[in-house]
Amino acid sequence: MKINEKEFFHQATIRICGSLEIDHSLKNCFLYLKDYIPIEEIWMGLLEKEFSNIRAIAHADNAGSKTMDTIIPLPRILNDEQREQGLKPKRVMIINRMAAHRLSDTVAFPKSSVMIFPLLPEGDRMGVLVLRAEGQNRYSNTHAKLLSMLHDPFVVAMSNNLRHDEVLKLKDMLADDNRYLSRELRQLAGDEIVGAETGLKNVMDMVQQVAPRDNPVLLLGETGVGKEVIANAIHYASPRKNGPFIKVNSGAIPEGLIDSELFGHEKGAFTGAVSQKRGRFERAHGGTIFLDEIGDLPMQAQVRLLRVIQQKEMERVGGTETIEVDVRIITATHRNLEKLMGKNKFREDLWYRLNVFPIIIPPLRQRKTDIPLLIEHFLKRKSRELNFRSIPKIVPGNIERLIDYPWKGNVRELENMVERALIQYNGGLLNFDHFVFPQSDKLPTNTIASGKMLKLDEVCVRHIQSALEAARGRINGPYGAAELLGLLPSTLRGRMNKLGIIYGRKKQTG
């Protein structure tokens, strides 16, 4: 029977390359080749470097098809033969008497004929296709010629399958990373809000009210009060918690790039736009976007943002396609947006859209009950990050002084202060005095109103009295004045007697 080679190649290629699932492709090819080539089964594998073994990846026969991941060791004699003869692509090896060949143990069908078809190398490996037919002398050069015509389609199918497997593995890795990072974010900010039952109770009540909705939320408060932490809490308490949570600092992006960052751009939209780019809103689809420092958003971007809020759609920079976006918008600022509106730096219509549910986060100085809790929280976290074996104890009286501190930088300033204190820690008790009372603030303790320097004994008296006050009158034991001053109790008593400082029973009887 004369074969139309062009039609044969066309039909076989359609079947070989018709699916990313290599077992399906091999099955379709097997059913087609049966009409032209004797065949009982066909399988594809990867020949490892130096022909040490074959990793079978797919198999097909009359019963069906399946993917595989089976290592088949090759006999040493075959390795030597291949080094001498060379295993070249498009060159089909015919073995019509398997019983007499070294591969008989590997193929496990001694009374069969086999065609082995090497494929182009894949990195350090070479692909290989094996066809088997029952009986001896089943294959001819005509069959080998037909099979060799299909070299390129088989290479494409094999390469596509390998790339497809890599993509699936990467997808699984990304999904696993996403689950891990989501858990970490919840532990960091979503589940644990320090002060949720004290100074931030009203704020957290409002978070619970608005989280189940899709309304825009505006977070107001000074720099460092924890607006991002509250935004995290809203997202992870909402039905969108399994979706993406995209954070954007509007003030940190140059004005010329803000549109591209938020809404993406098309290839060639401007100089340097060498490819299409998805914006932050597209990435946040199905989840939440947090726009920090919204007061710094340029007017042009404000117009685009208003459209997203009103119509749930946008266009990339330089594009004409309308893209629907399903996002929950949380914004934050430390600036007075109403004053910015008066200066024509913030759109009034955008203000009304964003100000649906404002949450004002109080500064740290207005929720002093949270300060001890925050100090404990940061000490635990920073000690772990800095690989401390144990959490240092704080000098008595320091907590009270930290509570009275003005905290212009709010929670962020407190966190940084705890970290600096731990970095400078050399053992003993952790002391914050040099942070809360810098050297310049201590000058009045060493001078009198007229500017005259105090005598050394007067300075010692004041310093010892401060230690006694911090230790609440105790001299001995842990946190006692002697320990705070680095002296033996007997030495401290001797100096106090010399300086005339009354203490203990003397003070009570006096």
matplotlib code that plots the C-alpha trace (Angstrom):
import matplotlib.pyplot as plt

x = [0.0, 1.4, 1.4, 0.8, 3.6, 2.4, -1.0, 0.6, 2.8, -0.1, -2.5, 0.2, 1.3, -2.2, -2.5, 1.0, 0.8, -2.9, -2.6, -0.3, -1.0, 1.7, -0.2, -3.2, -1.0, 0.8, -2.5, -3.9, -0.6, -0.6, -4.1, -3.1, 0.2, -1.4, -2.6, 0.9, 3.4, 3.2, 2.9, 1.7, 2.9, 4.7, 6.4, 8.5, 11.3, 14.3, 17.8, 19.9, 23.4, 26.0, 23.2, 23.2, 19.4, 16.1, 13.3, 10.0, 7.5, 4.5, 3.1, 0.3, -1.1, -4.4, -5.6, -5.1, -2.4, -0.7, 2.0, 5.0, 8.1, 10.0, 13.8, 15.0, 18.8, 20.6, 23.2, 26.9, 27.4, 24.8, 26.7, 29.9, 28.0, 26.5, 29.9, 31.3, 28.4, 26.7, 23.0, 21.9, 18.5, 16.3, 18.2, 15.9, 17.5, 15.8, 16.1, 14.2, 15.5, 15.3, 16.3, 19.8, 20.2, 21.7, 18.5, 16.3, 16.3, 15.4, 12.6, 11.3, 9.8, 12.5, 10.2, 9.5, 10.8, 11.6, 12.3, 14.2, 14.0, 16.3, 15.0, 16.9, 18.8, 16.9, 19.8, 21.9, 19.3, 18.0, 14.5, 13.8, 10.7, 10.3, 7.8, 7.4, 5.6, 5.1, 7.2, 10.5, 11.5, 8.4, 10.1, 11.6, 13.4, 10.1, 8.7, 11.8, 11.5, 7.9, 8.8, 11.8, 9.4, 7.8, 10.9, 10.0, 6.4, 7.5, 10.2, 7.6, 5.2, 7.9, 9.2, 5.7, 5.1, 8.3, 7.5, 3.9, 5.1, 7.5, 4.7, 2.4, 5.2, 5.9, 2.1, 2.0, 5.1, 3.5, 0.2, 2.1, 4.2, 1.0, -0.6, 2.5, 2.7, -1.0, -0.6, 2.5, 0.6, -2.3, 0.0, 1.9, -1.0, -4.3, -5.0, -3.0, -3.8, -2.0, -4.5, -7.6, -9.3, -7.9, -6.9, -8.0, -11.3, -13.4, -11.3, -11.6, -15.4, -15.6, -13.3, -15.8, -18.7, -17.2, -15.1, -17.9, -19.0, -17.3, -17.5, -14.4, -12.7, -10.6, -8.1, -7.1, -4.3, -0.8, 2.2, 3.2, -0.2, -0.6, -2.9, -1.4, -2.1, -5.7, -6.0, -4.6, -7.2, -10.1, -8.9, -8.4, -11.7, -13.6, -15.0, -12.0, -9.4, -8.3, -7.9, -4.8, -4.0, -2.0, -0.3, 0.6, 2.4, 1.1, 3.7, 6.6, 5.9, 7.1, 4.3, 5.2, 4.9, 1.9, -0.6, 1.4, 1.9, -1.7, -3.4, -0.8, 0.3, 0.3, 3.4, 4.7, 2.5, 5.6, 9.3, 10.6, 7.3, 8.8, 6.0, 2.5, 2.3, -0.6, -1.2, -1.8, -5.6, -5.6, -3.4, -5.8, -8.8, -11.0, -9.2, -8.3, -6.0, -4.6, -3.6, -1.5, -0.8, -3.8, -3.3, -0.2, -2.0, -1.7, -4.9, -4.7, -4.6, -7.4, -9.7, -8.8, -9.4, -12.8, -13.8, -12.7, -14.8, -17.9, -17.8, -15.6, -13.6, -10.4, -8.0, -4.3, -2.2, -2.0, -4.8, -8.4, -9.7, -12.0, -10.9, -13.4, -11.9, -13.5, -11.5, -12.2, -10.5, -8.9, -7.2, -5.2, -3.6, -2.1, -3.0, -6.2, -7.9, -10.5, -7.7, -6.2, -9.6, -9.6, -6.2, -7.5, -5.1, -7.7, -10.9, -14.1, -16.1, -13.3, -13.3, -17.0, -16.5, -13.6, -15.1, -18.0, -16.7, -13.8, -11.9, -9.8, -6.8, -5.8, -2.1, -0.2, -0.2, -4.0, -3.9, -1.3, -2.7, -1.4, 2.2, 3.1, 1.4, 3.2, 6.6, 6.1, 5.0, 8.0, 10.4, 9.3, 9.4, 12.7, 14.4, 13.5, 14.6, 18.0, 18.5, 18.3, 18.2, 15.8, 13.9, 15.7, 13.9, 13.4, 14.8, 12.1, 10.5, 11.3, 7.8, 6.2, 8.6, 7.9, 4.1, 4.7, 6.9, 5.1, 5.6, 5.5, 6.3, 3.7, 3.9, 6.6, 8.8, 8.2, 9.1, 12.3, 13.2, 12.8, 15.0, 17.7, 17.7, 18.1, 20.9, 22.8, 22.0, 25.1, 23.5, 21.7, 18.6, 17.3, 17.4, 15.5, 16.6, 19.1, 16.4, 13.6, 15.9, 18.7, 21.8, 20.6, 17.5, 19.6, 21.5, 19.0, 19.8, 23.4, 22.8, 20.7, 18.4, 21.2, 23.4, 25.8, 27.2, 26.2, 28.9, 29.9, 28.3, 25.0, 25.0, 25.7, 22.8, 20.4, 21.6, 21.2, 17.8, 16.7, 17.8, 16.0, 12.9, 13.1, 13.7, 10.8, 13.2, 14.8, 18.6, 19.1, 18.0, 16.9, 16.0, 17.3, 19.1, 22.5, 22.0, 20.7, 23.9, 26.2, 27.4, 27.4, 24.6, 27.2, 29.1, 25.9, 24.9, 28.4, 28.1, 24.5, 25.7, 28.5, 26.3, 23.6, 20.9, 18.3, 16.9, 15.2, 14.4, 16.2, 13.8, 10.8, 11.8, 12.8]
y = [0.0, 3.3, 5.9, 9.6, 10.8, 14.4, 13.3, 10.7, 13.4, 15.9, 13.5, 12.0, 15.5, 16.6, 13.6, 13.9, 17.6, 17.8, 17.7, 18.9, 15.6, 13.4, 10.1, 11.4, 12.4, 9.0, 7.1, 9.1, 8.5, 4.8, 4.4, 6.2, 4.4, 0.9, 1.3, 1.9, 0.3, -3.0, -2.0, -3.5, -0.7, 2.6, 4.5, 7.6, 8.3, 10.5, 9.1, 10.3, 11.7, 9.2, 6.7, 5.3, 4.8, 5.8, 7.6, 6.4, 9.2, 7.9, 4.6, 3.6, 0.3, -1.3, -1.1, 2.6, 5.1, 6.4, 8.7, 7.2, 8.1, 4.9, 4.6, 1.8, 1.0, 0.3, -2.5, -1.5, -3.1, -0.7, 2.2, 1.1, 0.5, 4.0, 5.6, 3.9, 4.2, 7.4, 7.7, 10.3, 12.0, 10.9, 7.7, 4.8, 1.6, -1.6, -4.7, -7.6, -10.3, -9.1, -12.5, -12.1, -8.5, -7.1, -5.2, -8.3, -8.1, -4.5, -4.7, -8.0, -9.3, -11.5, -12.7, -9.2, -6.7, -3.2, 0.2, 2.7, 6.3, 8.9, 12.5, 15.8, 16.4, 18.1, 19.7, 16.9, 14.3, 12.9, 11.8, 8.3, 6.7, 2.9, 0.9, -2.8, -5.5, -9.2, -11.6, -11.4, -9.5, -7.3, -4.0, -2.9, 0.2, 1.5, 1.5, 3.2, 5.9, 6.6, 6.9, 9.2, 11.6, 12.3, 13.3, 17.0, 16.5, 14.1, 16.5, 19.3, 17.1, 16.0, 19.5, 20.9, 18.1, 18.9, 22.6, 21.9, 19.8, 22.6, 25.1, 22.9, 22.4, 26.2, 26.8, 24.3, 26.0, 29.5, 28.3, 26.8, 30.0, 32.0, 29.9, 30.2, 34.0, 34.4, 32.5, 34.7, 37.9, 36.8, 36.0, 39.3, 41.7, 40.0, 38.0, 39.8, 43.4, 44.7, 46.8, 45.4, 45.1, 48.4, 51.5, 50.2, 48.7, 51.3, 50.9, 47.1, 47.4, 49.5, 47.0, 44.1, 46.3, 47.1, 44.0, 41.9, 44.7, 45.8, 49.5, 51.7, 52.4, 55.5, 55.1, 58.4, 59.0, 60.2, 58.6, 55.4, 54.7, 51.4, 52.1, 49.2, 46.8, 47.9, 47.5, 43.9, 43.3, 44.4, 42.3, 39.1, 39.5, 39.9, 37.4, 38.4, 37.0, 34.2, 36.7, 38.9, 41.8, 44.4, 47.3, 50.6, 53.6, 56.4, 58.8, 56.5, 56.2, 59.0, 60.9, 59.9, 56.2, 56.1, 55.5, 52.7, 51.1, 51.3, 50.6, 48.9, 49.8, 48.4, 47.7, 50.9, 53.1, 55.3, 55.1, 52.1, 50.2, 47.2, 44.8, 44.7, 45.2, 44.4, 47.1, 46.8, 46.9, 44.0, 42.0, 42.8, 41.4, 39.4, 40.8, 44.1, 47.0, 49.2, 52.7, 54.3, 58.1, 58.7, 62.4, 62.2, 60.7, 63.0, 64.5, 62.4, 59.2, 60.4, 60.6, 57.0, 55.8, 57.5, 55.5, 52.2, 53.0, 54.1, 51.7, 48.8, 49.1, 50.7, 50.8, 50.3, 53.3, 53.4, 50.9, 51.0, 47.7, 48.1, 45.8, 44.9, 44.8, 43.5, 45.0, 46.3, 49.7, 50.7, 54.1, 55.8, 59.2, 61.3, 64.5, 66.6, 65.8, 68.6, 71.2, 69.6, 70.0, 73.7, 74.0, 72.0, 69.2, 66.5, 65.9, 66.6, 63.8, 61.3, 62.4, 61.7, 58.2, 57.3, 58.9, 56.4, 54.8, 56.7, 55.1, 57.4, 55.6, 57.4, 58.3, 56.3, 59.1, 58.9, 55.1, 54.9, 51.6, 49.9, 50.9, 48.2, 45.6, 46.9, 46.9, 43.3, 42.4, 44.1, 42.7, 39.1, 39.7, 41.6, 39.2, 36.4, 38.2, 39.1, 35.5, 36.3, 33.3, 35.0, 38.2, 40.8, 42.3, 46.1, 48.4, 49.2, 52.5, 52.5, 51.5, 54.4, 56.8, 55.3, 55.8, 59.5, 59.9, 62.0, 59.4, 61.8, 58.8, 56.6, 52.8, 52.9, 55.0, 52.7, 49.6, 51.3, 52.3, 48.7, 47.4, 50.0, 49.1, 45.4, 46.1, 48.0, 45.6, 44.2, 42.1, 42.8, 44.9, 46.7, 50.5, 53.0, 56.1, 57.3, 57.2, 58.8, 61.4, 62.2, 63.9, 67.4, 66.9, 66.0, 69.3, 70.9, 68.1, 69.2, 73.0, 75.5, 78.1, 80.8, 78.5, 77.7, 74.1, 71.9, 70.4, 66.8, 65.7, 67.3, 65.5, 62.2, 62.9, 63.5, 60.5, 58.1, 59.6, 58.9, 55.3, 55.0, 56.4, 54.0, 51.1, 52.3, 52.7, 49.3, 49.0, 45.2, 42.5, 42.4, 45.8, 47.4, 50.8, 49.1, 46.9, 49.8, 51.8, 48.8, 48.9, 46.6, 47.3, 48.0, 50.4, 52.3, 52.6, 53.9, 56.6, 57.5, 57.8, 60.0, 62.2, 62.4, 60.6, 59.2, 55.7, 52.7, 52.8, 56.2, 57.7, 56.2, 57.3, 60.7]
z = [0.0, -1.0, 1.8, 1.3, 3.4, 3.6, 4.9, 7.2, 8.8, 9.1, 10.8, 13.1, 14.1, 15.0, 17.3, 18.9, 19.6, 20.3, 24.1, 26.9, 28.7, 27.2, 27.9, 25.9, 23.0, 23.1, 23.1, 20.1, 18.2, 19.1, 17.6, 14.4, 13.9, 14.2, 10.6, 9.3, 11.6, 13.6, 17.2, 20.5, 22.8, 22.7, 25.5, 25.8, 28.2, 28.9, 28.5, 31.3, 30.9, 29.6, 28.9, 32.5, 32.6, 31.1, 33.0, 31.5, 31.5, 29.5, 28.0, 25.7, 24.4, 23.5, 27.1, 27.5, 28.5, 31.6, 32.8, 34.5, 36.5, 36.3, 36.2, 33.9, 34.2, 31.0, 30.7, 30.6, 27.2, 25.7, 27.2, 25.4, 22.2, 22.2, 22.9, 19.8, 17.5, 18.7, 19.4, 16.8, 16.5, 13.6, 13.4, 14.2, 15.7, 14.7, 16.9, 15.2, 17.5, 21.1, 22.5, 21.0, 22.2, 25.4, 26.0, 26.3, 30.1, 30.1, 27.6, 29.2, 25.9, 24.3, 21.5, 20.2, 17.7, 18.9, 17.3, 19.4, 18.2, 19.9, 20.1, 20.3, 23.5, 26.4, 28.4, 29.7, 28.7, 25.4, 24.7, 23.5, 21.9, 21.9, 19.8, 20.4, 18.3, 19.0, 17.1, 15.3, 12.1, 12.3, 11.5, 8.2, 6.9, 5.6, 9.1, 10.4, 7.7, 8.6, 12.3, 11.6, 9.9, 13.2, 15.1, 15.4, 16.5, 19.2, 20.4, 20.6, 22.6, 25.0, 25.5, 26.1, 28.6, 30.5, 30.5, 31.6, 34.5, 35.5, 35.4, 37.6, 40.1, 40.2, 40.6, 43.5, 45.1, 44.7, 46.2, 49.1, 49.6, 49.4, 52.1, 54.3, 53.9, 54.6, 57.8, 58.7, 57.9, 60.1, 63.0, 62.5, 62.1, 61.3, 64.5, 67.2, 67.8, 70.9, 72.9, 71.2, 74.6, 76.0, 74.1, 70.7, 71.8, 70.0, 66.9, 66.9, 67.4, 64.2, 62.4, 63.3, 62.0, 58.7, 57.9, 56.5, 54.1, 50.9, 51.7, 51.3, 54.7, 55.5, 58.3, 59.9, 62.4, 63.0, 61.5, 63.3, 65.0, 63.2, 60.2, 58.2, 61.1, 61.2, 57.4, 57.8, 60.5, 58.3, 55.3, 57.4, 59.1, 55.8, 53.3, 51.1, 53.5, 51.1, 48.2, 47.6, 50.0, 48.0, 49.8, 48.1, 49.6, 47.4, 48.7, 47.9, 44.1, 41.8, 40.3, 36.8, 37.6, 39.9, 37.1, 35.7, 39.1, 40.1, 36.8, 34.7, 31.1, 27.6, 25.6, 24.0, 26.1, 26.9, 26.6, 28.5, 28.4, 26.6, 27.7, 29.1, 32.8, 35.2, 37.8, 41.6, 41.1, 38.7, 41.2, 44.0, 42.0, 44.4, 47.4, 49.1, 48.1, 50.8, 49.6, 52.3, 52.3, 50.0, 50.5, 48.3, 45.3, 42.2, 40.8, 37.6, 39.6, 41.8, 38.7, 37.7, 41.3, 41.4, 38.3, 39.9, 43.0, 41.0, 38.1, 39.2, 36.0, 34.7, 31.7, 31.5, 30.6, 26.8, 26.4, 25.3, 26.8, 29.8, 32.6, 35.4, 38.9, 42.0, 44.9, 48.4, 48.9, 52.2, 52.3, 55.0, 55.7, 58.4, 56.6, 56.7, 53.5, 54.0, 54.0, 50.9, 49.2, 50.1, 48.3, 45.3, 45.9, 46.7, 44.8, 46.8, 45.0, 45.8, 49.5, 49.8, 48.2, 50.5, 53.7, 53.9, 57.0, 58.7, 61.5, 63.7, 65.3, 68.5, 69.1, 71.6, 74.2, 74.3, 75.1, 77.7, 79.0, 75.9, 76.4, 78.9, 76.6, 73.5, 75.4, 76.3, 72.8, 71.2, 73.7, 72.9, 69.1, 69.0, 71.4, 69.1, 66.0, 67.7, 68.9, 72.7, 74.9, 77.3, 77.4, 79.5, 82.5, 82.6, 85.3, 87.9, 87.3, 83.6, 82.6, 84.4, 82.7, 79.3, 80.0, 80.7, 77.5, 74.7, 71.9, 68.9, 66.7, 68.3, 68.2, 65.5, 67.8, 70.7, 68.6, 67.4, 71.0, 72.2, 69.4, 70.0, 73.7, 73.0, 70.5, 73.1, 75.9, 77.7, 80.4, 83.7, 83.5, 80.4, 80.8, 78.8, 80.7, 78.1, 75.5, 77.5, 79.1, 76.7, 78.0, 77.0, 79.2, 82.3, 82.4, 84.9, 87.4, 87.5, 87.6, 89.6, 88.2, 88.1, 86.0, 88.8, 88.7, 91.6, 93.8, 93.2, 96.5, 95.6, 92.2, 94.0, 96.4, 93.6, 91.7, 94.7, 95.5, 92.0, 92.3, 95.6, 94.1, 91.1, 93.6, 95.8, 98.8, 98.6, 98.8, 98.8, 96.4, 92.8, 91.4, 94.6, 94.5, 95.0, 92.0, 89.8, 90.8, 90.4, 94.0, 97.0, 99.4, 102.2, 99.9, 99.1, 102.7, 103.6, 100.9, 102.0, 105.6, 104.5, 102.3, 105.0, 103.0, 105.4, 104.6, 106.1, 109.9, 110.2, 107.8, 109.5, 113.0, 111.6]

ax = plt.figure().add_subplot(projection="3d")
ax.plot(x, y, z, "-o")
ax.set_aspect("equal")
plt.show()
